[in-house]
Amino acid sequence: MTPVENVVAAYEKLLAHSTSRLALAREGHWAQLAQQEADYLAEVESLKTLEARYQRAIEGNTAGVRRKAALIERILKQDRQIQQLAASHRDELRDLMDDSRHRRDLSKLYSAGAGIPSDNQGLR
């Protein structure tokens, strides 16, 4: 394989990994996505090293540069989609936590008003 083919193949592998991560985010498999994150970051670091090693060969290959640019564009687009899905999920979790906190506060309030001991009072 030529240096350019090596770099393009590494970007294609990263795109495949990005596609897998996006599928996990769309399906709401957040724990699996988090587990894959370390592998993805390791691939990015490996790609940086490969890029540095073959930078001159890549710059001299117009077709390789175009293919690399197209792959990067797709990877970045998928990363943005993953970030948007993660932000939506984070907001849902925050809303659930706020709702839970509100219910707990109401329960304490009503328990105190009715003379019923709350979770932290008198039941020992």
Secondary structure, 3 states (H helix, E strand, C coil): CCHHHHHHHHHHHHHHHHHHHHHHHHHCCHHHHHHHHHHHHHHHHHHHHHHHHCHHHHHCCHHHHHHHHHHHHHHHHHHHHHHHHHHHHHHHHHHHHHHHHHHHHHHHHHHHHCCCCCCCCCCC
